[in-house]
Amino acid sequence: MGEVILIIVSMALQIALPFWVIRRDDRKLTAPVYARGYPESTFWIAVVVFGPVSILIHFLRTRRNWVGLVLGLVWFGLCIAAVAAAGALIKIILE
């Protein structure tokens, strides 16, 4: 039963965290830069299918420079670390 909880929480975080990061960044973008981001019709597909990788793609698409790559890698790493920490916490709690 513990593995099922671990998988569900991990999957939920791998969708919720990219959603939050991308929407948070979208609010700060200017109109021309925002237009280069995910269209509304494909936003959820990108977040659900690609998970944290969609963050890296978002920052590369919107910034189109080295700053975008670095920001994307930082947010990608933070999301992966958060999912791993949640998984470790769940394992500790369930043991």
C-alpha positions as a Markdown table, in Angstrom:
| # | Residue | x | y | z |
|---|---|---|---|---|
| 1 | Met | 0.0 | 0.0 | 0.0 |
| 2 | Gly | 2.9 | 2.3 | 0.7 |
| 3 | Glu | 4.2 | 2.1 | -2.9 |
| 4 | Val | 0.8 | 3.1 | -4.2 |
| 5 | Ile | 0.8 | 6.2 | -2.0 |
| 6 | Leu | 4.3 | 7.0 | -3.1 |
| 7 | Ile | 3.5 | 6.7 | -6.8 |
| 8 | Ile | 0.3 | 8.8 | -6.5 |
| 9 | Val | 2.0 | 11.6 | -4.6 |
| 10 | Ser | 5.0 | 11.6 | -6.9 |
| 11 | Met | 2.8 | 11.8 | -10.0 |
| 12 | Ala | 0.7 | 14.6 | -8.4 |
| 13 | Leu | 3.8 | 16.6 | -7.6 |
| 14 | Gln | 5.2 | 16.1 | -11.1 |
| 15 | Ile | 2.1 | 17.8 | -12.5 |
| 16 | Ala | 1.4 | 20.4 | -9.8 |
| 17 | Leu | 4.9 | 21.8 | -9.5 |
| 18 | Pro | 5.5 | 22.5 | -13.2 |
| 19 | Phe | 2.0 | 24.0 | -13.4 |
| 20 | Trp | 2.8 | 26.3 | -10.5 |
| 21 | Val | 6.2 | 27.3 | -11.8 |
| 22 | Ile | 5.1 | 28.0 | -15.4 |
| 23 | Arg | 2.0 | 29.9 | -14.3 |
| 24 | Arg | 4.0 | 31.9 | -11.8 |
| 25 | Asp | 6.5 | 32.8 | -14.5 |
| 26 | Asp | 3.8 | 33.6 | -17.1 |
| 27 | Arg | 2.4 | 36.4 | -14.8 |
| 28 | Lys | 5.8 | 38.2 | -14.9 |
| 29 | Leu | 6.3 | 38.0 | -18.7 |
| 30 | Thr | 5.8 | 40.9 | -21.1 |
| 31 | Ala | 3.3 | 40.4 | -24.0 |
| 32 | Pro | 5.9 | 39.5 | -26.7 |
| 33 | Val | 7.7 | 37.1 | -24.5 |
| 34 | Tyr | 4.5 | 35.6 | -23.2 |
| 35 | Ala | 3.4 | 34.9 | -26.8 |
| 36 | Arg | 6.4 | 32.6 | -27.2 |
| 37 | Gly | 5.2 | 30.4 | -24.3 |
| 38 | Tyr | 2.9 | 27.4 | -24.3 |
| 39 | Pro | -0.4 | 28.1 | -26.1 |
| 40 | Glu | -3.4 | 27.4 | -23.8 |
| 41 | Ser | -4.4 | 24.5 | -26.0 |
| 42 | Thr | -1.1 | 22.6 | -25.3 |
| 43 | Phe | -0.2 | 23.8 | -21.8 |
| 44 | Trp | -1.8 | 20.9 | -20.0 |
| 45 | Ile | -0.5 | 18.4 | -22.4 |
| 46 | Ala | 3.0 | 19.6 | -21.9 |
| 47 | Val | 2.7 | 19.7 | -18.1 |
| 48 | Val | 1.1 | 16.3 | -17.8 |
| 49 | Val | 3.1 | 14.4 | -20.4 |
| 50 | Phe | 6.5 | 16.0 | -19.9 |
| 51 | Gly | 6.3 | 16.9 | -16.2 |
| 52 | Pro | 9.3 | 18.9 | -14.9 |
| 53 | Val | 10.9 | 18.8 | -18.3 |
| 54 | Ser | 8.1 | 21.2 | -19.5 |
| 55 | Ile | 9.6 | 23.8 | -17.2 |
| 56 | Leu | 13.0 | 23.7 | -19.0 |
| 57 | Ile | 11.2 | 23.9 | -22.3 |
| 58 | His | 9.1 | 26.8 | -21.2 |
| 59 | Phe | 12.1 | 28.9 | -20.1 |
| 60 | Leu | 14.0 | 28.1 | -23.3 |
| 61 | Arg | 11.0 | 29.0 | -25.5 |
| 62 | Thr | 10.2 | 32.2 | -23.7 |
| 63 | Arg | 13.7 | 33.6 | -23.0 |
| 64 | Arg | 15.6 | 32.2 | -26.0 |
| 65 | Asn | 19.0 | 32.9 | -24.3 |
| 66 | Trp | 21.4 | 31.5 | -21.7 |
| 67 | Val | 19.4 | 33.1 | -18.9 |
| 68 | Gly | 16.4 | 31.0 | -19.9 |
| 69 | Leu | 18.5 | 27.9 | -19.9 |
| 70 | Val | 19.9 | 28.6 | -16.5 |
| 71 | Leu | 16.5 | 29.5 | -15.1 |
| 72 | Gly | 15.0 | 26.4 | -16.6 |
| 73 | Leu | 17.7 | 24.2 | -15.2 |
| 74 | Val | 17.4 | 25.7 | -11.7 |
| 75 | Trp | 13.6 | 25.4 | -11.6 |
| 76 | Phe | 13.8 | 21.9 | -13.1 |
| 77 | Gly | 16.3 | 20.9 | -10.4 |
| 78 | Leu | 14.2 | 22.3 | -7.6 |
| 79 | Cys | 11.1 | 20.4 | -8.8 |
| 80 | Ile | 13.0 | 17.2 | -9.1 |
| 81 | Ala | 14.5 | 17.7 | -5.6 |
| 82 | Ala | 11.1 | 18.5 | -4.2 |
| 83 | Val | 9.6 | 15.3 | -5.6 |
| 84 | Ala | 12.5 | 13.3 | -4.3 |
| 85 | Ala | 12.3 | 14.9 | -0.8 |
| 86 | Ala | 8.5 | 14.2 | -0.7 |
| 87 | Gly | 9.2 | 10.6 | -1.7 |
| 88 | Ala | 11.8 | 10.2 | 1.0 |
| 89 | Leu | 9.5 | 11.7 | 3.6 |
| 90 | Ile | 6.7 | 9.4 | 2.6 |
| 91 | Lys | 9.0 | 6.4 | 2.9 |
| 92 | Ile | 10.1 | 7.5 | 6.4 |
| 93 | Ile | 6.5 | 8.0 | 7.5 |
| 94 | Leu | 5.2 | 4.7 | 6.1 |
| 95 | Glu | 8.0 | 2.6 | 7.7 |
